[in-house]
Amino acid sequence: MVAQPLVSIAIVTWNRIEDLTKAIQSCLNQTYNNIEIVVADNASSDGTYEFLIANYPDIKVVRIHRNLGCCPGRNIAMANCSGEIVFCFDDDGFIDKDCIERVVKDFRQNEDVAVVACNVLIDQRESVNFKSAESKNVPIFLGTGFGIRRYVLNRVGYFPDYFRQGEENYLSLRVLDAGFRILFNPEAIMYHQWVDGEKGRDSHQIIYLNFRHELENIKRLLPIRHALPIIGYRIFVNLIKRYLGSGYLRYFFPDLIKVLPILATDYQESKISLNTYKWFTREASRFFKDREAYNGTMPLAQ
């Protein structure tokens, strides 16, 4: 890696001019200067595209013909990036002034690291709350804020074409199975404004999409002889933990009927190791239970 690699900052947006302006300003305020900004506009109807063209002539703006959702929009933004490192974050957030510098430092010091995940906080109401400032190995990253090497994207591929939910699991599994590491940097901070129920953030919809895409990830990534029994088990787990546990039991069987066609879909994709999937499932659960204490690397013999 060169001393000052170009970092492409990719942002997907939809009808959020004010939030997007704050996000862009946080990019322009970075202590790391070798950046380009790429915005994919998911067919906004509030004048976002015209606003960007008029006010930010140095930003590369990709106008999408309709709202494709978060994951396809992010893929389009990343495909239009030129940098050796691609950094993605959501349009309703902003990054600390030294965020990109910290991400680049992790990549420089760790050639086998594919992804550096940000510490995503809810707006500025949270503190960092990590005793150690050291970056550490983790099994998964959040699409809300992360950096990824361009050559890794070219090798393992992009996010699946989901509207939202479950895409980070898919790409994390691809990255880990290819032998790369994922780092979490507690000092690379991205502030995210999360408003429950706003712009598609309906609780039942999120539960359904997590359920659907968990099963779809299994079917896409594992050989059929492993996928089917695991899907059966995960259906039961989702019934108990997601639907019963959250009070949405009445939606379970209608949702199950909607996801069953996944079982008959032939996804023409390369498969990952069953050991990778087992390790990821176990370690992701451990990570989300205690992010501060977690530090685990997948054994090489997978």
Secondary structure, DSSP 8 states (H G I E B T S, - for coil): --SS--EEEEEEESS-HHHHHHHHHHHHT-S---EEEEEEE---SSSHHHHHHHH-TTSEEEE-SS---HHHHHHHHHHT--SSEEEEE-TTEEE-TTHHHHHHHHHHH-TTEEEEEEEEEETTSS----S--S-EEES---TTEEEEEHHHHHHH----S-SSSSHHHHHHHHHHHTT-EEEEEEEEEEEE---TTSTT--HHHHHHHHHHHHHHHHHHHS-HHHHHHHHHHHHHHIIIIIIIHHT-GGGHHHHHHHHGGGGG---------HHHHHHHHHHHHHHHH-TTT------S--
